[in-house]
Amino acid sequence: MTASDWKKMLKQLRGKPAVMQKFIKHCKPKDRKMGIASRKCERCGRFGAHISLYNLHLCRHCFREIAEEIGFEKYS
């Protein structure tokens, strides 16, 4: 199971519904309220370098790609 998204495991278990229900019951990670895993980029799913200012919820890489489209200007 990866740290990025535990739901990737469910794709592998779609053909086995009994095993999938058992996985969800016993192995599903708990919802995080604090720490790095509590915030995730809405665009790419990355945990690190999270920008939550102005309610953006993007990582710095995605922010740089779409900053001008959403109204930010680049200053040198």
Backbone as XML, in Angstrom:
<?xml version="1.0"?>
<chain id="A" units="angstrom">
  <residue number="1" name="MET">
    <atom name="N" x="0.858" y="-1.177" z="0.000"/>
    <atom name="CA" x="0.000" y="0.000" z="0.000"/>
    <atom name="C" x="0.897" y="1.231" z="0.000"/>
  </residue>
  <residue number="2" name="THR">
    <atom name="N" x="0.564" y="2.181" z="-0.830"/>
    <atom name="CA" x="1.368" y="3.383" z="-0.914"/>
    <atom name="C" x="0.808" y="4.466" z="-0.009"/>
  </residue>
  <residue number="3" name="ALA">
    <atom name="N" x="1.645" y="5.439" z="0.300"/>
    <atom name="CA" x="1.190" y="6.551" z="1.132"/>
    <atom name="C" x="0.352" y="7.524" z="0.321"/>
  </residue>
  <residue number="4" name="SER">
    <atom name="N" x="0.501" y="7.505" z="-0.992"/>
    <atom name="CA" x="-0.186" y="8.500" z="-1.808"/>
    <atom name="C" x="-1.696" y="8.312" z="-1.803"/>
  </residue>
  <residue number="5" name="ASP">
    <atom name="N" x="-2.168" y="7.099" z="-2.015"/>
    <atom name="CA" x="-3.610" y="6.895" z="-2.028"/>
    <atom name="C" x="-3.909" y="5.422" z="-1.766"/>
  </residue>
  <residue number="6" name="TRP">
    <atom name="N" x="-4.519" y="5.146" z="-0.638"/>
    <atom name="CA" x="-4.807" y="3.752" z="-0.277"/>
    <atom name="C" x="-5.906" y="3.167" z="-1.149"/>
  </residue>
  <residue number="7" name="LYS">
    <atom name="N" x="-6.678" y="3.995" z="-1.829"/>
    <atom name="CA" x="-7.773" y="3.499" z="-2.666"/>
    <atom name="C" x="-7.268" y="2.808" z="-3.934"/>
  </residue>
  <residue number="8" name="LYS">
    <atom name="N" x="-5.971" y="2.934" z="-4.221"/>
    <atom name="CA" x="-5.398" y="2.210" z="-5.358"/>
    <atom name="C" x="-5.494" y="0.699" z="-5.138"/>
  </residue>
  <residue number="9" name="MET">
    <atom name="N" x="-5.447" y="0.300" z="-3.877"/>
    <atom name="CA" x="-5.562" y="-1.125" z="-3.565"/>
    <atom name="C" x="-6.938" y="-1.661" z="-3.947"/>
  </residue>
  <residue number="10" name="LEU">
    <atom name="N" x="-7.964" y="-0.826" z="-3.854"/>
    <atom name="CA" x="-9.316" y="-1.290" z="-4.148"/>
    <atom name="C" x="-9.480" y="-1.624" z="-5.631"/>
  </residue>
  <residue number="11" name="LYS">
    <atom name="N" x="-8.700" y="-0.990" z="-6.498"/>
    <atom name="CA" x="-8.768" y="-1.308" z="-7.926"/>
    <atom name="C" x="-8.344" y="-2.752" z="-8.175"/>
  </residue>
  <residue number="12" name="GLN">
    <atom name="N" x="-7.370" y="-3.217" z="-7.407"/>
    <atom name="CA" x="-6.893" y="-4.585" z="-7.570"/>
    <atom name="C" x="-7.903" y="-5.597" z="-7.040"/>
  </residue>
  <residue number="13" name="LEU">
    <atom name="N" x="-8.720" y="-5.184" z="-6.075"/>
    <atom name="CA" x="-9.627" y="-6.116" z="-5.410"/>
    <atom name="C" x="-11.054" y="-6.062" z="-5.936"/>
  </residue>
  <residue number="14" name="ARG">
    <atom name="N" x="-11.304" y="-5.349" z="-7.016"/>
    <atom name="CA" x="-12.677" y="-5.234" z="-7.537"/>
    <atom name="C" x="-13.253" y="-6.578" z="-7.951"/>
  </residue>
  <residue number="15" name="GLY">
    <atom name="N" x="-12.425" y="-7.470" z="-8.440"/>
    <atom name="CA" x="-12.905" y="-8.783" z="-8.881"/>
    <atom name="C" x="-13.211" y="-9.724" z="-7.734"/>
  </residue>
  <residue number="16" name="LYS">
    <atom name="N" x="-12.768" y="-9.359" z="-6.532"/>
    <atom name="CA" x="-12.978" y="-10.208" z="-5.361"/>
    <atom name="C" x="-13.703" y="-9.400" z="-4.289"/>
  </residue>
  <residue number="17" name="PRO">
    <atom name="N" x="-15.026" y="-9.314" z="-4.350"/>
    <atom name="CA" x="-15.762" y="-8.451" z="-3.424"/>
    <atom name="C" x="-15.642" y="-8.858" z="-1.952"/>
  </residue>
  <residue number="18" name="ALA">
    <atom name="N" x="-15.536" y="-10.147" z="-1.661"/>
    <atom name="CA" x="-15.418" y="-10.571" z="-0.266"/>
    <atom name="C" x="-14.081" y="-10.131" z="0.323"/>
  </residue>
  <residue number="19" name="VAL">
    <atom name="N" x="-13.025" y="-10.265" z="-0.469"/>
    <atom name="CA" x="-11.700" y="-9.846" z="-0.016"/>
    <atom name="C" x="-11.656" y="-8.328" z="0.137"/>
  </residue>
  <residue number="20" name="MET">
    <atom name="N" x="-12.333" y="-7.610" z="-0.764"/>
    <atom name="CA" x="-12.350" y="-6.155" z="-0.704"/>
    <atom name="C" x="-13.050" y="-5.675" z="0.561"/>
  </residue>
  <residue number="21" name="GLN">
    <atom name="N" x="-14.172" y="-6.280" z="0.927"/>
    <atom name="CA" x="-14.875" y="-5.889" z="2.144"/>
    <atom name="C" x="-14.038" y="-6.172" z="3.396"/>
  </residue>
  <residue number="22" name="LYS">
    <atom name="N" x="-13.317" y="-7.286" z="3.375"/>
    <atom name="CA" x="-12.444" y="-7.614" z="4.492"/>
    <atom name="C" x="-11.295" y="-6.616" z="4.596"/>
  </residue>
  <residue number="23" name="PHE">
    <atom name="N" x="-10.752" y="-6.199" z="3.449"/>
    <atom name="CA" x="-9.686" y="-5.198" z="3.433"/>
    <atom name="C" x="-10.188" y="-3.872" z="4.003"/>
  </residue>
  <residue number="24" name="ILE">
    <atom name="N" x="-11.366" y="-3.443" z="3.576"/>
    <atom name="CA" x="-11.919" y="-2.175" z="4.050"/>
    <atom name="C" x="-12.178" y="-2.232" z="5.557"/>
  </residue>
  <residue number="25" name="LYS">
    <atom name="N" x="-12.634" y="-3.371" z="6.044"/>
    <atom name="CA" x="-12.948" y="-3.499" z="7.467"/>
    <atom name="C" x="-11.697" y="-3.480" z="8.338"/>
  </residue>
  <residue number="26" name="HIS">
    <atom name="N" x="-10.626" y="-4.159" z="7.911"/>
    <atom name="CA" x="-9.469" y="-4.343" z="8.777"/>
    <atom name="C" x="-8.252" y="-3.493" z="8.419"/>
  </residue>
  <residue number="27" name="CYS">
    <atom name="N" x="-8.058" y="-3.138" z="7.167"/>
    <atom name="CA" x="-6.805" y="-2.528" z="6.744"/>
    <atom name="C" x="-6.912" y="-1.064" z="6.323"/>
  </residue>
  <residue number="28" name="LYS">
    <atom name="N" x="-8.104" y="-0.517" z="6.273"/>
    <atom name="CA" x="-8.265" y="0.874" z="5.850"/>
    <atom name="C" x="-7.603" y="1.806" z="6.858"/>
  </residue>
  <residue number="29" name="PRO">
    <atom name="N" x="-6.731" y="2.713" z="6.406"/>
    <atom name="CA" x="-6.111" y="3.632" z="7.359"/>
    <atom name="C" x="-7.122" y="4.643" z="7.892"/>
  </residue>
  <residue number="30" name="LYS">
    <atom name="N" x="-6.889" y="5.099" z="9.095"/>
    <atom name="CA" x="-7.820" y="6.042" z="9.703"/>
    <atom name="C" x="-7.666" y="7.418" z="9.061"/>
  </residue>
  <residue number="31" name="ASP">
    <atom name="N" x="-8.708" y="8.225" z="9.134"/>
    <atom name="CA" x="-8.665" y="9.576" z="8.595"/>
    <atom name="C" x="-7.741" y="10.422" z="9.457"/>
  </residue>
  <residue number="32" name="ARG">
    <atom name="N" x="-6.868" y="11.175" z="8.810"/>
    <atom name="CA" x="-5.889" y="11.991" z="9.516"/>
    <atom name="C" x="-6.459" y="13.368" z="9.815"/>
  </residue>
  <residue number="33" name="LYS">
    <atom name="N" x="-6.241" y="13.848" z="11.025"/>
    <atom name="CA" x="-6.683" y="15.178" z="11.410"/>
    <atom name="C" x="-5.524" y="16.154" z="11.475"/>
  </residue>
  <residue number="34" name="MET">
    <atom name="N" x="-4.294" y="15.662" z="11.607"/>
    <atom name="CA" x="-3.117" y="16.520" z="11.611"/>
    <atom name="C" x="-1.941" y="15.761" z="11.016"/>
  </residue>
  <residue number="35" name="GLY">
    <atom name="N" x="-0.914" y="16.485" z="10.654"/>
    <atom name="CA" x="0.263" y="15.880" z="10.061"/>
    <atom name="C" x="0.272" y="16.063" z="8.554"/>
  </residue>
  <residue number="36" name="ILE">
    <atom name="N" x="1.311" y="15.539" z="7.915"/>
    <atom name="CA" x="1.493" y="15.758" z="6.478"/>
    <atom name="C" x="0.438" y="15.029" z="5.649"/>
  </residue>
  <residue number="37" name="ALA">
    <atom name="N" x="-0.066" y="13.913" z="6.157"/>
    <atom name="CA" x="-1.027" y="13.121" z="5.382"/>
    <atom name="C" x="-2.449" y="13.678" z="5.452"/>
  </residue>
  <residue number="38" name="SER">
    <atom name="N" x="-2.651" y="14.743" z="6.219"/>
    <atom name="CA" x="-4.005" y="15.296" z="6.326"/>
    <atom name="C" x="-4.329" y="16.243" z="5.175"/>
  </residue>
  <residue number="39" name="ARG">
    <atom name="N" x="-3.297" y="16.765" z="4.513"/>
    <atom name="CA" x="-3.509" y="17.692" z="3.401"/>
    <atom name="C" x="-2.956" y="17.079" z="2.122"/>
  </residue>
  <residue number="40" name="LYS">
    <atom name="N" x="-3.720" y="17.180" z="1.064"/>
    <atom name="CA" x="-3.329" y="16.578" z="-0.201"/>
    <atom name="C" x="-3.655" y="17.549" z="-1.330"/>
  </residue>
  <residue number="41" name="CYS">
    <atom name="N" x="-2.812" y="17.613" z="-2.337"/>
    <atom name="CA" x="-3.059" y="18.477" z="-3.486"/>
    <atom name="C" x="-4.312" y="17.992" z="-4.215"/>
  </residue>
  <residue number="42" name="GLU">
    <atom name="N" x="-5.213" y="18.909" z="-4.511"/>
    <atom name="CA" x="-6.456" y="18.525" z="-5.190"/>
    <atom name="C" x="-6.233" y="18.189" z="-6.650"/>
  </residue>
  <residue number="43" name="ARG">
    <atom name="N" x="-5.141" y="18.644" z="-7.202"/>
    <atom name="CA" x="-4.888" y="18.448" z="-8.632"/>
    <atom name="C" x="-4.113" y="17.164" z="-8.922"/>
  </residue>
  <residue number="44" name="CYS">
    <atom name="N" x="-3.023" y="16.932" z="-8.164"/>
    <atom name="CA" x="-2.184" y="15.764" z="-8.468"/>
    <atom name="C" x="-2.136" y="14.733" z="-7.340"/>
  </residue>
  <residue number="45" name="GLY">
    <atom name="N" x="-2.555" y="15.104" z="-6.125"/>
    <atom name="CA" x="-2.572" y="14.151" z="-5.026"/>
    <atom name="C" x="-1.312" y="14.099" z="-4.192"/>
  </residue>
  <residue number="46" name="ARG">
    <atom name="N" x="-0.381" y="15.002" z="-4.407"/>
    <atom name="CA" x="0.879" y="15.023" z="-3.664"/>
    <atom name="C" x="0.642" y="15.551" z="-2.253"/>
  </residue>
  <residue number="47" name="PHE">
    <atom name="N" x="1.396" y="15.023" z="-1.284"/>
    <atom name="CA" x="1.265" y="15.456" z="0.103"/>
    <atom name="C" x="2.182" y="16.623" z="0.431"/>
  </residue>
  <residue number="48" name="GLY">
    <atom name="N" x="3.415" y="16.590" z="-0.054"/>
    <atom name="CA" x="4.395" y="17.592" z="0.332"/>
    <atom name="C" x="4.218" y="18.919" z="-0.374"/>
  </residue>
  <residue number="49" name="ALA">
    <atom name="N" x="4.789" y="19.974" z="0.222"/>
    <atom name="CA" x="4.804" y="21.333" z="-0.326"/>
    <atom name="C" x="3.395" y="21.829" z="-0.614"/>
  </residue>
  <residue number="50" name="HIS">
    <atom name="N" x="2.539" y="21.742" z="0.375"/>
    <atom name="CA" x="1.123" y="22.067" z="0.220"/>
    <atom name="C" x="0.888" y="23.554" z="0.472"/>
  </residue>
  <residue number="51" name="ILE">
    <atom name="N" x="0.167" y="24.220" z="-0.434"/>
    <atom name="CA" x="-0.196" y="25.624" z="-0.289"/>
    <atom name="C" x="-1.689" y="25.685" z="0.005"/>
  </residue>
  <residue number="52" name="SER">
    <atom name="N" x="-2.016" y="26.044" z="1.244"/>
    <atom name="CA" x="-3.423" y="26.129" z="1.603"/>
    <atom name="C" x="-3.872" y="27.581" z="1.759"/>
  </residue>
  <residue number="53" name="LEU">
    <atom name="N" x="-2.971" y="28.517" z="1.535"/>
    <atom name="CA" x="-3.296" y="29.936" z="1.620"/>
    <atom name="C" x="-4.351" y="30.286" z="0.577"/>
  </residue>
  <residue number="54" name="TYR">
    <atom name="N" x="-5.284" y="31.142" z="0.920"/>
    <atom name="CA" x="-6.407" y="31.531" z="0.059"/>
    <atom name="C" x="-7.271" y="30.329" z="-0.325"/>
  </residue>
  <residue number="55" name="ASN">
    <atom name="N" x="-7.221" y="29.268" z="0.475"/>
    <atom name="CA" x="-8.032" y="28.061" z="0.226"/>
    <atom name="C" x="-7.692" y="27.408" z="-1.118"/>
  </residue>
  <residue number="56" name="LEU">
    <atom name="N" x="-6.415" y="27.436" z="-1.507"/>
    <atom name="CA" x="-6.004" y="26.864" z="-2.795"/>
    <atom name="C" x="-5.919" y="25.346" z="-2.747"/>
  </residue>
  <residue number="57" name="HIS">
    <atom name="N" x="-5.264" y="24.800" z="-1.717"/>
    <atom name="CA" x="-5.066" y="23.353" z="-1.544"/>
    <atom name="C" x="-4.380" y="22.735" z="-2.767"/>
  </residue>
  <residue number="58" name="LEU">
    <atom name="N" x="-3.236" y="23.318" z="-3.142"/>
    <atom name="CA" x="-2.420" y="22.828" z="-4.245"/>
    <atom name="C" x="-0.995" y="22.620" z="-3.757"/>
  </residue>
  <residue number="59" name="CYS">
    <atom name="N" x="-0.259" y="21.748" z="-4.413"/>
    <atom name="CA" x="1.165" y="21.645" z="-4.125"/>
    <atom name="C" x="1.873" y="22.756" z="-4.896"/>
  </residue>
  <residue number="60" name="ARG">
    <atom name="N" x="3.123" y="23.002" z="-4.560"/>
    <atom name="CA" x="3.828" y="24.119" z="-5.183"/>
    <atom name="C" x="4.056" y="23.911" z="-6.666"/>
  </residue>
  <residue number="61" name="HIS">
    <atom name="N" x="4.161" y="22.671" z="-7.103"/>
    <atom name="CA" x="4.377" y="22.388" z="-8.518"/>
    <atom name="C" x="3.136" y="22.732" z="-9.339"/>
  </residue>
  <residue number="62" name="CYS">
    <atom name="N" x="1.990" y="22.307" z="-8.863"/>
    <atom name="CA" x="0.741" y="22.603" z="-9.562"/>
    <atom name="C" x="0.435" y="24.096" z="-9.508"/>
  </residue>
  <residue number="63" name="PHE">
    <atom name="N" x="0.768" y="24.736" z="-8.383"/>
    <atom name="CA" x="0.532" y="26.169" z="-8.274"/>
    <atom name="C" x="1.333" y="26.942" z="-9.310"/>
  </residue>
  <residue number="64" name="ARG">
    <atom name="N" x="2.584" y="26.565" z="-9.511"/>
    <atom name="CA" x="3.413" y="27.261" z="-10.507"/>
    <atom name="C" x="2.866" y="27.089" z="-11.920"/>
  </residue>
  <residue number="65" name="GLU">
    <atom name="N" x="2.271" y="25.928" z="-12.191"/>
    <atom name="CA" x="1.734" y="25.681" z="-13.531"/>
    <atom name="C" x="0.482" y="26.505" z="-13.825"/>
  </residue>
  <residue number="66" name="ILE">
    <atom name="N" x="-0.367" y="26.717" z="-12.823"/>
    <atom name="CA" x="-1.647" y="27.374" z="-13.090"/>
    <atom name="C" x="-1.796" y="28.733" z="-12.403"/>
  </residue>
  <residue number="67" name="ALA">
    <atom name="N" x="-0.706" y="29.284" z="-11.874"/>
    <atom name="CA" x="-0.791" y="30.529" z="-11.109"/>
    <atom name="C" x="-1.332" y="31.685" z="-11.945"/>
  </residue>
  <residue number="68" name="GLU">
    <atom name="N" x="-0.858" y="31.852" z="-13.159"/>
    <atom name="CA" x="-1.308" y="32.972" z="-13.991"/>
    <atom name="C" x="-2.754" y="32.795" z="-14.434"/>
  </residue>
  <residue number="69" name="GLU">
    <atom name="N" x="-3.191" y="31.568" z="-14.606"/>
    <atom name="CA" x="-4.576" y="31.311" z="-15.015"/>
    <atom name="C" x="-5.573" y="31.685" z="-13.925"/>
  </residue>
  <residue number="70" name="ILE">
    <atom name="N" x="-5.160" y="31.542" z="-12.656"/>
    <atom name="CA" x="-6.084" y="31.847" z="-11.573"/>
    <atom name="C" x="-5.904" y="33.258" z="-11.029"/>
  </residue>
  <residue number="71" name="GLY">
    <atom name="N" x="-5.041" y="34.063" z="-11.662"/>
    <atom name="CA" x="-4.974" y="35.480" z="-11.337"/>
    <atom name="C" x="-3.755" y="35.959" z="-10.580"/>
  </residue>
  <residue number="72" name="PHE">
    <atom name="N" x="-2.749" y="35.116" z="-10.356"/>
    <atom name="CA" x="-1.545" y="35.553" z="-9.681"/>
    <atom name="C" x="-0.546" y="36.086" z="-10.706"/>
  </residue>
  <residue number="73" name="GLU">
    <atom name="N" x="0.219" y="37.092" z="-10.321"/>
    <atom name="CA" x="1.231" y="37.660" z="-11.198"/>
    <atom name="C" x="2.612" y="37.296" z="-10.688"/>
  </residue>
  <residue number="74" name="LYS">
    <atom name="N" x="3.542" y="37.130" z="-11.614"/>
    <atom name="CA" x="4.909" y="36.791" z="-11.253"/>
    <atom name="C" x="5.728" y="38.071" z="-11.128"/>
  </residue>
  <residue number="75" name="TYR">
    <atom name="N" x="6.377" y="38.246" z="-9.990"/>
    <atom name="CA" x="7.228" y="39.415" z="-9.769"/>
    <atom name="C" x="8.673" y="38.969" z="-9.741"/>
  </residue>
  <residue number="76" name="SER">
    <atom name="N" x="9.537" y="39.773" z="-10.345"/>
    <atom name="CA" x="10.972" y="39.444" z="-10.349"/>
    <atom name="C" x="11.734" y="40.382" z="-9.436"/>
  </residue>
</chain>
